[in-house]
Amino acid sequence: MDFFGKTTLVTGAARGIGQSAAIHFAKEGADLILADLDSQAAESTRTLIEDLGRNALVIQVDIGNLSEIDQMVEIASSELGGVDILFNNAGLTQHISFLDIEDHHWDQIHSVNAKGTFFCMQKIAKHMIERGNGGRIINTASIAGRGYRRTSNAAYAASKGAVIAMTRIAASVLASHDINVNAICPGIVQTKMLADILSLRSDETGLSSAELKQAMIEEIPLGRANEADDIAALAVFLAGPGSRNITGQAFNVDGGIIMS
């Protein structure tokens, strides 16, 4: 890849998949805008990017807040000249059983995962159209959005199903502007989020986190969970020249749990 002269905006860049993707883009020559609610943690990502010789700008943003998304786009345009690639990755979840989900759980999850993802995509797309250089948008969905039965909760699954649908619609609308839009559907990823969910499930079941994790891995045909780098590598490919005729797709990265 050759992303020299291009700027990638990564939401949820402080840790996990977002941090890994930011590093991968920097290694390929991109400058980075690192957006996260936890700006202090995102500073550690910035240090890693700058150690690779690339520029990085940290922006604190709650993508559930539309005015903060507007500010993020404005800062990105004024400070680094604009956005060529959006890795629309920020999201949240928690472990809640189907019968215990309440409206405040639903609203919190969908505010970020569905509404926030949509408006980040929409507002960056408008910015890309104004620049007239085309662009790439990669959304982080999940195999939960395809019905994975071990999902953290049904509200999360619904929000990620929405990301898959929005990706397809955005791709059809933005194709005439040479903007490709695709989604990645991770399976089990070894991140802090997974560790937190396993810890809660451990308290409920009496099984250790290691036992619960092993049970999940045993259901994976390839026999291994994802590292964050597995998702980041696909994000970089979808932003690069080899994917120029790929749009409107949602790619599972799950070791074969869901084959579609």
Secondary structure, DSSP 4 states (H G I P E B T S, - for coil): ---TT-EEEEES-SSHHHHHHHHHHHHTT-EEEEEES-HHHHHHHHHHHHHTT--EEEEE--TT-HHHHHHHHHHHHHHHS--SEEEE---------GGG--HHHHHHHHIIIIIIHHHHHHHHHHHHHHHTS-EEEEEE--GGGGT-TT-S-HHHHHHHHHHHHHHHHHHHHHGGGTEEEEEEEE-SB-SHHHHHHHHHHHHHHS--HHHHHHHHHTTSTTS-PBPHHHHHHHHHHHHSGGGTT--S-EEEESTTSS--
